[in-house]
Amino acid sequence: MVVNDGAGNGKAEGPALEWREGGVPVATDFDDPYFSIADGLAETRHVFLAGNDLPARLRPGFHVAELGFGTGLNCLALAAMTQVPVVMTSFEAFPLSLSQLEQAHAAFPELAGMAAELRAGWGADTIFVGQVELRLILGDVRDTLPLWQGRADAWFLDGFSPARNPEMWSEAVLTEVGGHTAKDGSFATYTAAGHVRRALEAAGFRVERRPGFGRKRHMSRGLMI
């Protein structure tokens, strides 16, 4: 896979990373970890799965969309729990290299089988991970999301921190999220930042705060009105 560095320059390696204890990758450019240092898988299950009332809402063809694919942890967690075929579309500007994915996945041995399937398909137009049919859309989400023709039943809003990656959390992008959400669709995110919640409300969601994961007091979730 050729990685776009955000300036239109292709490069074979992934983004610059630092690795913390426990195998947690940290994006050097954003100074932000890809998943919780405390327990990344538990955070995914608490925020993105439970936050979207999954697996209770899952049905064949259910469509999950995601801002920020990262290590693919959310996809792996979804694949590990779904008993029916679902679709996932994830938007990512800085995809990891295959070797970076492999190093990050080592932190989650219980997901080893699913992680191997993800890496085996890395670079393909469609990647099958368990019952998940994954499509990864590369590039700046401000350009790619408006062009997307799909609608999501559930959103995982998992970009780097709004304070460090404000472009991902702009009012324009979150308006597009609302416009690409199916009737009775939902979102969940780890952040409870006021401007993010207000933008999602303006995009058509009924937003609520819920207890966050670990040391984070609050997270946000919402349903399309």
Biotite code that builds the C-alpha atoms (Angstrom):
import biotite.structure as struc

atoms = struc.array([
    struc.Atom([0.000, 0.000, 0.000], chain_id="A", res_id=1, res_name="MET", atom_name="CA", element="C"),
    struc.Atom([1.259, 3.463, -0.844], chain_id="A", res_id=2, res_name="VAL", atom_name="CA", element="C"),
    struc.Atom([0.611, 5.944, 1.926], chain_id="A", res_id=3, res_name="VAL", atom_name="CA", element="C"),
    struc.Atom([-0.387, 9.521, 1.207], chain_id="A", res_id=4, res_name="ASN", atom_name="CA", element="C"),
    struc.Atom([1.477, 11.828, 3.565], chain_id="A", res_id=5, res_name="ASP", atom_name="CA", element="C"),
    struc.Atom([-1.165, 14.561, 3.341], chain_id="A", res_id=6, res_name="GLY", atom_name="CA", element="C"),
    struc.Atom([0.853, 16.652, 0.901], chain_id="A", res_id=7, res_name="ALA", atom_name="CA", element="C"),
    struc.Atom([0.237, 14.424, -2.093], chain_id="A", res_id=8, res_name="GLY", atom_name="CA", element="C"),
    struc.Atom([3.516, 12.544, -1.704], chain_id="A", res_id=9, res_name="ASN", atom_name="CA", element="C"),
    struc.Atom([3.378, 8.787, -1.784], chain_id="A", res_id=10, res_name="GLY", atom_name="CA", element="C"),
    struc.Atom([5.641, 6.835, 0.540], chain_id="A", res_id=11, res_name="LYS", atom_name="CA", element="C"),
    struc.Atom([5.914, 3.142, 1.311], chain_id="A", res_id=12, res_name="ALA", atom_name="CA", element="C"),
    struc.Atom([6.210, 3.527, 5.082], chain_id="A", res_id=13, res_name="GLU", atom_name="CA", element="C"),
    struc.Atom([3.467, 4.658, 7.410], chain_id="A", res_id=14, res_name="GLY", atom_name="CA", element="C"),
    struc.Atom([3.297, 7.762, 9.606], chain_id="A", res_id=15, res_name="PRO", atom_name="CA", element="C"),
    struc.Atom([5.954, 8.570, 12.198], chain_id="A", res_id=16, res_name="ALA", atom_name="CA", element="C"),
    struc.Atom([5.239, 6.692, 15.425], chain_id="A", res_id=17, res_name="LEU", atom_name="CA", element="C"),
    struc.Atom([6.611, 6.348, 18.918], chain_id="A", res_id=18, res_name="GLU", atom_name="CA", element="C"),
    struc.Atom([5.900, 3.190, 20.898], chain_id="A", res_id=19, res_name="TRP", atom_name="CA", element="C"),
    struc.Atom([4.992, 3.326, 24.557], chain_id="A", res_id=20, res_name="ARG", atom_name="CA", element="C"),
    struc.Atom([4.934, 0.608, 27.188], chain_id="A", res_id=21, res_name="GLU", atom_name="CA", element="C"),
    struc.Atom([2.361, -2.040, 26.374], chain_id="A", res_id=22, res_name="GLY", atom_name="CA", element="C"),
    struc.Atom([2.859, -1.647, 22.636], chain_id="A", res_id=23, res_name="GLY", atom_name="CA", element="C"),
    struc.Atom([0.794, 1.538, 22.333], chain_id="A", res_id=24, res_name="VAL", atom_name="CA", element="C"),
    struc.Atom([1.614, 3.520, 19.158], chain_id="A", res_id=25, res_name="PRO", atom_name="CA", element="C"),
    struc.Atom([1.652, 7.308, 19.446], chain_id="A", res_id=26, res_name="VAL", atom_name="CA", element="C"),
    struc.Atom([1.400, 9.533, 16.362], chain_id="A", res_id=27, res_name="ALA", atom_name="CA", element="C"),
    struc.Atom([4.395, 11.846, 16.482], chain_id="A", res_id=28, res_name="THR", atom_name="CA", element="C"),
    struc.Atom([2.705, 14.540, 14.385], chain_id="A", res_id=29, res_name="ASP", atom_name="CA", element="C"),
    struc.Atom([-0.311, 14.701, 16.713], chain_id="A", res_id=30, res_name="PHE", atom_name="CA", element="C"),
    struc.Atom([1.311, 13.613, 20.002], chain_id="A", res_id=31, res_name="ASP", atom_name="CA", element="C"),
    struc.Atom([-1.694, 11.369, 20.589], chain_id="A", res_id=32, res_name="ASP", atom_name="CA", element="C"),
    struc.Atom([-1.974, 7.590, 21.146], chain_id="A", res_id=33, res_name="PRO", atom_name="CA", element="C"),
    struc.Atom([-3.947, 5.446, 18.734], chain_id="A", res_id=34, res_name="TYR", atom_name="CA", element="C"),
    struc.Atom([-5.754, 3.722, 21.587], chain_id="A", res_id=35, res_name="PHE", atom_name="CA", element="C"),
    struc.Atom([-6.018, 3.930, 25.345], chain_id="A", res_id=36, res_name="SER", atom_name="CA", element="C"),
    struc.Atom([-2.830, 3.260, 27.244], chain_id="A", res_id=37, res_name="ILE", atom_name="CA", element="C"),
    struc.Atom([-4.984, 1.729, 29.997], chain_id="A", res_id=38, res_name="ALA", atom_name="CA", element="C"),
    struc.Atom([-6.779, -0.850, 27.815], chain_id="A", res_id=39, res_name="ASP", atom_name="CA", element="C"),
    struc.Atom([-7.461, -0.059, 24.184], chain_id="A", res_id=40, res_name="GLY", atom_name="CA", element="C"),
    struc.Atom([-9.831, -2.938, 23.553], chain_id="A", res_id=41, res_name="LEU", atom_name="CA", element="C"),
    struc.Atom([-11.912, -2.199, 26.645], chain_id="A", res_id=42, res_name="ALA", atom_name="CA", element="C"),
    struc.Atom([-12.134, 1.438, 25.557], chain_id="A", res_id=43, res_name="GLU", atom_name="CA", element="C"),
    struc.Atom([-13.348, 0.436, 22.090], chain_id="A", res_id=44, res_name="THR", atom_name="CA", element="C"),
    struc.Atom([-16.001, -1.815, 23.570], chain_id="A", res_id=45, res_name="ARG", atom_name="CA", element="C"),
    struc.Atom([-17.159, 0.851, 26.027], chain_id="A", res_id=46, res_name="HIS", atom_name="CA", element="C"),
    struc.Atom([-17.153, 3.852, 23.704], chain_id="A", res_id=47, res_name="VAL", atom_name="CA", element="C"),
    struc.Atom([-17.834, 2.663, 20.177], chain_id="A", res_id=48, res_name="PHE", atom_name="CA", element="C"),
    struc.Atom([-19.661, -0.626, 20.557], chain_id="A", res_id=49, res_name="LEU", atom_name="CA", element="C"),
    struc.Atom([-21.760, -0.026, 23.684], chain_id="A", res_id=50, res_name="ALA", atom_name="CA", element="C"),
    struc.Atom([-22.057, 3.652, 22.742], chain_id="A", res_id=51, res_name="GLY", atom_name="CA", element="C"),
    struc.Atom([-23.873, 2.612, 19.566], chain_id="A", res_id=52, res_name="ASN", atom_name="CA", element="C"),
    struc.Atom([-25.893, -0.119, 21.325], chain_id="A", res_id=53, res_name="ASP", atom_name="CA", element="C"),
    struc.Atom([-24.009, -2.874, 19.559], chain_id="A", res_id=54, res_name="LEU", atom_name="CA", element="C"),
    struc.Atom([-24.410, -5.794, 19.096], chain_id="A", res_id=55, res_name="PRO", atom_name="CA", element="C"),
    struc.Atom([-28.137, -5.425, 19.884], chain_id="A", res_id=56, res_name="ALA", atom_name="CA", element="C"),
    struc.Atom([-28.801, -3.324, 16.771], chain_id="A", res_id=57, res_name="ARG", atom_name="CA", element="C"),
    struc.Atom([-26.778, -5.410, 14.343], chain_id="A", res_id=58, res_name="LEU", atom_name="CA", element="C"),
    struc.Atom([-28.528, -7.063, 11.424], chain_id="A", res_id=59, res_name="ARG", atom_name="CA", element="C"),
    struc.Atom([-27.289, -8.344, 8.049], chain_id="A", res_id=60, res_name="PRO", atom_name="CA", element="C"),
    struc.Atom([-26.098, -5.388, 5.995], chain_id="A", res_id=61, res_name="GLY", atom_name="CA", element="C"),
    struc.Atom([-25.824, -3.006, 8.978], chain_id="A", res_id=62, res_name="PHE", atom_name="CA", element="C"),
    struc.Atom([-23.402, -0.251, 7.980], chain_id="A", res_id=63, res_name="HIS", atom_name="CA", element="C"),
    struc.Atom([-20.805, 1.163, 10.340], chain_id="A", res_id=64, res_name="VAL", atom_name="CA", element="C"),
    struc.Atom([-18.766, 4.189, 9.241], chain_id="A", res_id=65, res_name="ALA", atom_name="CA", element="C"),
    struc.Atom([-15.703, 5.506, 11.006], chain_id="A", res_id=66, res_name="GLU", atom_name="CA", element="C"),
    struc.Atom([-13.569, 8.622, 11.050], chain_id="A", res_id=67, res_name="LEU", atom_name="CA", element="C"),
    struc.Atom([-10.028, 7.518, 11.849], chain_id="A", res_id=68, res_name="GLY", atom_name="CA", element="C"),
    struc.Atom([-9.164, 3.890, 11.067], chain_id="A", res_id=69, res_name="PHE", atom_name="CA", element="C"),
    struc.Atom([-5.849, 3.973, 12.907], chain_id="A", res_id=70, res_name="GLY", atom_name="CA", element="C"),
    struc.Atom([-4.713, 0.483, 13.841], chain_id="A", res_id=71, res_name="THR", atom_name="CA", element="C"),
    struc.Atom([-8.046, -1.056, 12.881], chain_id="A", res_id=72, res_name="GLY", atom_name="CA", element="C"),
    struc.Atom([-8.809, -1.916, 16.496], chain_id="A", res_id=73, res_name="LEU", atom_name="CA", element="C"),
    struc.Atom([-12.452, -0.833, 16.231], chain_id="A", res_id=74, res_name="ASN", atom_name="CA", element="C"),
    struc.Atom([-12.905, -2.991, 13.150], chain_id="A", res_id=75, res_name="CYS", atom_name="CA", element="C"),
    struc.Atom([-11.330, -5.976, 14.898], chain_id="A", res_id=76, res_name="LEU", atom_name="CA", element="C"),
    struc.Atom([-13.534, -5.526, 17.965], chain_id="A", res_id=77, res_name="ALA", atom_name="CA", element="C"),
    struc.Atom([-16.617, -5.272, 15.764], chain_id="A", res_id=78, res_name="LEU", atom_name="CA", element="C"),
    struc.Atom([-15.622, -8.397, 13.840], chain_id="A", res_id=79, res_name="ALA", atom_name="CA", element="C"),
    struc.Atom([-15.025, -10.290, 17.064], chain_id="A", res_id=80, res_name="ALA", atom_name="CA", element="C"),
    struc.Atom([-18.556, -9.677, 18.318], chain_id="A", res_id=81, res_name="MET", atom_name="CA", element="C"),
    struc.Atom([-20.843, -9.684, 15.296], chain_id="A", res_id=82, res_name="THR", atom_name="CA", element="C"),
    struc.Atom([-22.688, -12.854, 14.392], chain_id="A", res_id=83, res_name="GLN", atom_name="CA", element="C"),
    struc.Atom([-24.125, -11.438, 11.154], chain_id="A", res_id=84, res_name="VAL", atom_name="CA", element="C"),
    struc.Atom([-22.491, -9.962, 8.028], chain_id="A", res_id=85, res_name="PRO", atom_name="CA", element="C"),
    struc.Atom([-22.024, -6.198, 8.339], chain_id="A", res_id=86, res_name="VAL", atom_name="CA", element="C"),
    struc.Atom([-20.355, -3.472, 6.281], chain_id="A", res_id=87, res_name="VAL", atom_name="CA", element="C"),
    struc.Atom([-17.782, -1.000, 7.553], chain_id="A", res_id=88, res_name="MET", atom_name="CA", element="C"),
    struc.Atom([-16.446, 2.085, 5.756], chain_id="A", res_id=89, res_name="THR", atom_name="CA", element="C"),
    struc.Atom([-13.528, 3.851, 7.400], chain_id="A", res_id=90, res_name="SER", atom_name="CA", element="C"),
    struc.Atom([-11.935, 7.170, 6.456], chain_id="A", res_id=91, res_name="PHE", atom_name="CA", element="C"),
    struc.Atom([-8.198, 7.540, 7.101], chain_id="A", res_id=92, res_name="GLU", atom_name="CA", element="C"),
    struc.Atom([-5.663, 10.139, 5.969], chain_id="A", res_id=93, res_name="ALA", atom_name="CA", element="C"),
    struc.Atom([-2.496, 8.497, 7.293], chain_id="A", res_id=94, res_name="PHE", atom_name="CA", element="C"),
    struc.Atom([-2.708, 4.692, 7.022], chain_id="A", res_id=95, res_name="PRO", atom_name="CA", element="C"),
    struc.Atom([-0.189, 2.635, 8.932], chain_id="A", res_id=96, res_name="LEU", atom_name="CA", element="C"),
    struc.Atom([2.247, 0.376, 7.119], chain_id="A", res_id=97, res_name="SER", atom_name="CA", element="C"),
    struc.Atom([1.798, -3.373, 7.309], chain_id="A", res_id=98, res_name="LEU", atom_name="CA", element="C"),
    struc.Atom([4.696, -3.723, 9.745], chain_id="A", res_id=99, res_name="SER", atom_name="CA", element="C"),
    struc.Atom([3.257, -0.969, 11.973], chain_id="A", res_id=100, res_name="GLN", atom_name="CA", element="C"),
    struc.Atom([-0.118, -2.720, 11.988], chain_id="A", res_id=101, res_name="LEU", atom_name="CA", element="C"),
    struc.Atom([1.509, -5.989, 12.946], chain_id="A", res_id=102, res_name="GLU", atom_name="CA", element="C"),
    struc.Atom([3.378, -4.375, 15.829], chain_id="A", res_id=103, res_name="GLN", atom_name="CA", element="C"),
    struc.Atom([0.226, -2.614, 17.078], chain_id="A", res_id=104, res_name="ALA", atom_name="CA", element="C"),
    struc.Atom([-1.894, -5.764, 16.799], chain_id="A", res_id=105, res_name="HIS", atom_name="CA", element="C"),
    struc.Atom([0.547, -7.660, 19.006], chain_id="A", res_id=106, res_name="ALA", atom_name="CA", element="C"),
    struc.Atom([-0.960, -5.776, 21.956], chain_id="A", res_id=107, res_name="ALA", atom_name="CA", element="C"),
    struc.Atom([-4.240, -7.689, 21.456], chain_id="A", res_id=108, res_name="PHE", atom_name="CA", element="C"),
    struc.Atom([-3.465, -11.420, 21.287], chain_id="A", res_id=109, res_name="PRO", atom_name="CA", element="C"),
    struc.Atom([-7.143, -12.314, 21.729], chain_id="A", res_id=110, res_name="GLU", atom_name="CA", element="C"),
    struc.Atom([-7.818, -10.655, 18.365], chain_id="A", res_id=111, res_name="LEU", atom_name="CA", element="C"),
    struc.Atom([-4.917, -12.350, 16.597], chain_id="A", res_id=112, res_name="ALA", atom_name="CA", element="C"),
    struc.Atom([-7.059, -14.281, 14.133], chain_id="A", res_id=113, res_name="GLY", atom_name="CA", element="C"),
    struc.Atom([-9.065, -11.257, 13.056], chain_id="A", res_id=114, res_name="MET", atom_name="CA", element="C"),
    struc.Atom([-5.925, -9.116, 12.922], chain_id="A", res_id=115, res_name="ALA", atom_name="CA", element="C"),
    struc.Atom([-4.238, -11.617, 10.593], chain_id="A", res_id=116, res_name="ALA", atom_name="CA", element="C"),
    struc.Atom([-7.234, -11.425, 8.233], chain_id="A", res_id=117, res_name="GLU", atom_name="CA", element="C"),
    struc.Atom([-7.050, -7.631, 8.223], chain_id="A", res_id=118, res_name="LEU", atom_name="CA", element="C"),
    struc.Atom([-3.351, -7.607, 7.414], chain_id="A", res_id=119, res_name="ARG", atom_name="CA", element="C"),
    struc.Atom([-3.783, -10.303, 4.744], chain_id="A", res_id=120, res_name="ALA", atom_name="CA", element="C"),
    struc.Atom([-6.167, -8.028, 2.865], chain_id="A", res_id=121, res_name="GLY", atom_name="CA", element="C"),
    struc.Atom([-4.296, -4.766, 3.524], chain_id="A", res_id=122, res_name="TRP", atom_name="CA", element="C"),
    struc.Atom([-4.189, -2.689, 0.352], chain_id="A", res_id=123, res_name="GLY", atom_name="CA", element="C"),
    struc.Atom([-7.196, -4.372, -1.305], chain_id="A", res_id=124, res_name="ALA", atom_name="CA", element="C"),
    struc.Atom([-10.330, -2.447, -2.257], chain_id="A", res_id=125, res_name="ASP", atom_name="CA", element="C"),
    struc.Atom([-12.386, -4.629, 0.100], chain_id="A", res_id=126, res_name="THR", atom_name="CA", element="C"),
    struc.Atom([-11.023, -6.458, 3.128], chain_id="A", res_id=127, res_name="ILE", atom_name="CA", element="C"),
    struc.Atom([-12.950, -9.261, 4.812], chain_id="A", res_id=128, res_name="PHE", atom_name="CA", element="C"),
    struc.Atom([-12.403, -9.530, 8.569], chain_id="A", res_id=129, res_name="VAL", atom_name="CA", element="C"),
    struc.Atom([-14.658, -12.210, 10.009], chain_id="A", res_id=130, res_name="GLY", atom_name="CA", element="C"),
    struc.Atom([-18.199, -11.113, 9.176], chain_id="A", res_id=131, res_name="GLN", atom_name="CA", element="C"),
    struc.Atom([-17.105, -7.517, 8.468], chain_id="A", res_id=132, res_name="VAL", atom_name="CA", element="C"),
    struc.Atom([-16.771, -6.314, 4.878], chain_id="A", res_id=133, res_name="GLU", atom_name="CA", element="C"),
    struc.Atom([-14.367, -3.394, 5.223], chain_id="A", res_id=134, res_name="LEU", atom_name="CA", element="C"),
    struc.Atom([-13.731, -0.583, 2.760], chain_id="A", res_id=135, res_name="ARG", atom_name="CA", element="C"),
    struc.Atom([-10.989, 1.883, 3.619], chain_id="A", res_id=136, res_name="LEU", atom_name="CA", element="C"),
    struc.Atom([-11.192, 5.357, 2.016], chain_id="A", res_id=137, res_name="ILE", atom_name="CA", element="C"),
    struc.Atom([-7.833, 7.114, 2.058], chain_id="A", res_id=138, res_name="LEU", atom_name="CA", element="C"),
    struc.Atom([-7.287, 10.869, 2.017], chain_id="A", res_id=139, res_name="GLY", atom_name="CA", element="C"),
    struc.Atom([-8.334, 14.034, 3.802], chain_id="A", res_id=140, res_name="ASP", atom_name="CA", element="C"),
    struc.Atom([-11.845, 13.473, 5.152], chain_id="A", res_id=141, res_name="VAL", atom_name="CA", element="C"),
    struc.Atom([-12.769, 17.036, 4.218], chain_id="A", res_id=142, res_name="ARG", atom_name="CA", element="C"),
    struc.Atom([-12.401, 15.918, 0.593], chain_id="A", res_id=143, res_name="ASP", atom_name="CA", element="C"),
    struc.Atom([-13.435, 12.265, 0.717], chain_id="A", res_id=144, res_name="THR", atom_name="CA", element="C"),
    struc.Atom([-16.524, 12.285, 2.953], chain_id="A", res_id=145, res_name="LEU", atom_name="CA", element="C"),
    struc.Atom([-18.558, 14.732, 0.817], chain_id="A", res_id=146, res_name="PRO", atom_name="CA", element="C"),
    struc.Atom([-17.995, 12.424, -2.179], chain_id="A", res_id=147, res_name="LEU", atom_name="CA", element="C"),
    struc.Atom([-19.120, 9.276, -0.362], chain_id="A", res_id=148, res_name="TRP", atom_name="CA", element="C"),
    struc.Atom([-22.456, 7.907, -1.551], chain_id="A", res_id=149, res_name="GLN", atom_name="CA", element="C"),
    struc.Atom([-23.193, 5.778, 1.523], chain_id="A", res_id=150, res_name="GLY", atom_name="CA", element="C"),
    struc.Atom([-25.170, 6.242, 4.713], chain_id="A", res_id=151, res_name="ARG", atom_name="CA", element="C"),
    struc.Atom([-24.181, 4.779, 8.041], chain_id="A", res_id=152, res_name="ALA", atom_name="CA", element="C"),
    struc.Atom([-26.373, 3.153, 10.648], chain_id="A", res_id=153, res_name="ASP", atom_name="CA", element="C"),
    struc.Atom([-23.685, 3.854, 13.245], chain_id="A", res_id=154, res_name="ALA", atom_name="CA", element="C"),
    struc.Atom([-20.633, 6.118, 13.332], chain_id="A", res_id=155, res_name="TRP", atom_name="CA", element="C"),
    struc.Atom([-17.399, 5.577, 15.233], chain_id="A", res_id=156, res_name="PHE", atom_name="CA", element="C"),
    struc.Atom([-15.935, 9.091, 15.556], chain_id="A", res_id=157, res_name="LEU", atom_name="CA", element="C"),
    struc.Atom([-12.367, 8.214, 16.455], chain_id="A", res_id=158, res_name="ASP", atom_name="CA", element="C"),
    struc.Atom([-10.008, 10.812, 15.063], chain_id="A", res_id=159, res_name="GLY", atom_name="CA", element="C"),
    struc.Atom([-7.156, 12.139, 17.149], chain_id="A", res_id=160, res_name="PHE", atom_name="CA", element="C"),
    struc.Atom([-8.072, 14.604, 19.898], chain_id="A", res_id=161, res_name="SER", atom_name="CA", element="C"),
    struc.Atom([-10.080, 17.646, 18.718], chain_id="A", res_id=162, res_name="PRO", atom_name="CA", element="C"),
    struc.Atom([-7.445, 19.861, 20.315], chain_id="A", res_id=163, res_name="ALA", atom_name="CA", element="C"),
    struc.Atom([-4.669, 18.217, 18.266], chain_id="A", res_id=164, res_name="ARG", atom_name="CA", element="C"),
    struc.Atom([-6.562, 17.404, 15.078], chain_id="A", res_id=165, res_name="ASN", atom_name="CA", element="C"),
    struc.Atom([-9.221, 20.123, 14.739], chain_id="A", res_id=166, res_name="PRO", atom_name="CA", element="C"),
    struc.Atom([-9.775, 19.556, 11.002], chain_id="A", res_id=167, res_name="GLU", atom_name="CA", element="C"),
    struc.Atom([-11.303, 16.131, 11.674], chain_id="A", res_id=168, res_name="MET", atom_name="CA", element="C"),
    struc.Atom([-13.795, 17.669, 14.124], chain_id="A", res_id=169, res_name="TRP", atom_name="CA", element="C"),
    struc.Atom([-14.782, 20.781, 12.178], chain_id="A", res_id=170, res_name="SER", atom_name="CA", element="C"),
    struc.Atom([-18.408, 21.828, 11.858], chain_id="A", res_id=171, res_name="GLU", atom_name="CA", element="C"),
    struc.Atom([-18.230, 21.136, 8.117], chain_id="A", res_id=172, res_name="ALA", atom_name="CA", element="C"),
    struc.Atom([-17.038, 17.547, 8.597], chain_id="A", res_id=173, res_name="VAL", atom_name="CA", element="C"),
    struc.Atom([-19.584, 16.803, 11.324], chain_id="A", res_id=174, res_name="LEU", atom_name="CA", element="C"),
    struc.Atom([-22.334, 18.263, 9.144], chain_id="A", res_id=175, res_name="THR", atom_name="CA", element="C"),
    struc.Atom([-21.288, 15.719, 6.503], chain_id="A", res_id=176, res_name="GLU", atom_name="CA", element="C"),
    struc.Atom([-21.477, 12.982, 9.145], chain_id="A", res_id=177, res_name="VAL", atom_name="CA", element="C"),
    struc.Atom([-25.069, 13.948, 9.823], chain_id="A", res_id=178, res_name="GLY", atom_name="CA", element="C"),
    struc.Atom([-25.859, 14.040, 6.121], chain_id="A", res_id=179, res_name="GLY", atom_name="CA", element="C"),
    struc.Atom([-24.451, 10.540, 5.695], chain_id="A", res_id=180, res_name="HIS", atom_name="CA", element="C"),
    struc.Atom([-26.404, 8.977, 8.549], chain_id="A", res_id=181, res_name="THR", atom_name="CA", element="C"),
    struc.Atom([-29.375, 6.681, 7.947], chain_id="A", res_id=182, res_name="ALA", atom_name="CA", element="C"),
    struc.Atom([-32.757, 7.114, 9.613], chain_id="A", res_id=183, res_name="LYS", atom_name="CA", element="C"),
    struc.Atom([-32.468, 6.177, 13.296], chain_id="A", res_id=184, res_name="ASP", atom_name="CA", element="C"),
    struc.Atom([-28.680, 6.158, 12.934], chain_id="A", res_id=185, res_name="GLY", atom_name="CA", element="C"),
    struc.Atom([-26.284, 6.853, 15.778], chain_id="A", res_id=186, res_name="SER", atom_name="CA", element="C"),
    struc.Atom([-22.787, 7.999, 16.633], chain_id="A", res_id=187, res_name="PHE", atom_name="CA", element="C"),
    struc.Atom([-20.434, 7.482, 19.532], chain_id="A", res_id=188, res_name="ALA", atom_name="CA", element="C"),
    struc.Atom([-17.139, 9.155, 20.396], chain_id="A", res_id=189, res_name="THR", atom_name="CA", element="C"),
    struc.Atom([-14.713, 9.357, 23.289], chain_id="A", res_id=190, res_name="TYR", atom_name="CA", element="C"),
    struc.Atom([-14.752, 13.177, 23.303], chain_id="A", res_id=191, res_name="THR", atom_name="CA", element="C"),
    struc.Atom([-17.243, 15.357, 25.146], chain_id="A", res_id=192, res_name="ALA", atom_name="CA", element="C"),
    struc.Atom([-15.819, 18.652, 23.869], chain_id="A", res_id=193, res_name="ALA", atom_name="CA", element="C"),
    struc.Atom([-18.543, 21.280, 23.791], chain_id="A", res_id=194, res_name="GLY", atom_name="CA", element="C"),
    struc.Atom([-17.939, 22.461, 20.225], chain_id="A", res_id=195, res_name="HIS", atom_name="CA", element="C"),
    struc.Atom([-18.081, 18.871, 18.971], chain_id="A", res_id=196, res_name="VAL", atom_name="CA", element="C"),
    struc.Atom([-21.381, 18.206, 20.731], chain_id="A", res_id=197, res_name="ARG", atom_name="CA", element="C"),
    struc.Atom([-22.861, 21.454, 19.440], chain_id="A", res_id=198, res_name="ARG", atom_name="CA", element="C"),
    struc.Atom([-21.785, 20.701, 15.865], chain_id="A", res_id=199, res_name="ALA", atom_name="CA", element="C"),
    struc.Atom([-23.326, 17.229, 16.041], chain_id="A", res_id=200, res_name="LEU", atom_name="CA", element="C"),
    struc.Atom([-26.547, 18.672, 17.407], chain_id="A", res_id=201, res_name="GLU", atom_name="CA", element="C"),
    struc.Atom([-26.598, 21.137, 14.513], chain_id="A", res_id=202, res_name="ALA", atom_name="CA", element="C"),
    struc.Atom([-26.038, 18.173, 12.176], chain_id="A", res_id=203, res_name="ALA", atom_name="CA", element="C"),
    struc.Atom([-29.298, 16.605, 13.354], chain_id="A", res_id=204, res_name="GLY", atom_name="CA", element="C"),
    struc.Atom([-28.349, 14.371, 16.274], chain_id="A", res_id=205, res_name="PHE", atom_name="CA", element="C"),
    struc.Atom([-29.866, 14.315, 19.737], chain_id="A", res_id=206, res_name="ARG", atom_name="CA", element="C"),
    struc.Atom([-26.640, 14.295, 21.734], chain_id="A", res_id=207, res_name="VAL", atom_name="CA", element="C"),
    struc.Atom([-26.034, 13.092, 25.267], chain_id="A", res_id=208, res_name="GLU", atom_name="CA", element="C"),
    struc.Atom([-23.030, 12.726, 27.511], chain_id="A", res_id=209, res_name="ARG", atom_name="CA", element="C"),
    struc.Atom([-22.279, 9.405, 29.132], chain_id="A", res_id=210, res_name="ARG", atom_name="CA", element="C"),
    struc.Atom([-19.585, 8.216, 31.523], chain_id="A", res_id=211, res_name="PRO", atom_name="CA", element="C"),
    struc.Atom([-16.285, 7.925, 29.708], chain_id="A", res_id=212, res_name="GLY", atom_name="CA", element="C"),
    struc.Atom([-13.727, 5.171, 29.791], chain_id="A", res_id=213, res_name="PHE", atom_name="CA", element="C"),
    struc.Atom([-11.052, 5.014, 32.445], chain_id="A", res_id=214, res_name="GLY", atom_name="CA", element="C"),
    struc.Atom([-9.971, 8.450, 33.582], chain_id="A", res_id=215, res_name="ARG", atom_name="CA", element="C"),
    struc.Atom([-12.167, 10.245, 31.058], chain_id="A", res_id=216, res_name="LYS", atom_name="CA", element="C"),
    struc.Atom([-15.199, 11.579, 32.895], chain_id="A", res_id=217, res_name="ARG", atom_name="CA", element="C"),
    struc.Atom([-17.454, 11.822, 29.860], chain_id="A", res_id=218, res_name="HIS", atom_name="CA", element="C"),
    struc.Atom([-17.959, 10.612, 26.306], chain_id="A", res_id=219, res_name="MET", atom_name="CA", element="C"),
    struc.Atom([-20.670, 11.506, 23.791], chain_id="A", res_id=220, res_name="SER", atom_name="CA", element="C"),
    struc.Atom([-23.249, 9.552, 21.878], chain_id="A", res_id=221, res_name="ARG", atom_name="CA", element="C"),
    struc.Atom([-26.267, 10.539, 19.858], chain_id="A", res_id=222, res_name="GLY", atom_name="CA", element="C"),
    struc.Atom([-29.197, 9.449, 17.720], chain_id="A", res_id=223, res_name="LEU", atom_name="CA", element="C"),
    struc.Atom([-30.351, 11.019, 14.492], chain_id="A", res_id=224, res_name="MET", atom_name="CA", element="C"),
    struc.Atom([-33.594, 12.861, 15.135], chain_id="A", res_id=225, res_name="ILE", atom_name="CA", element="C"),
])
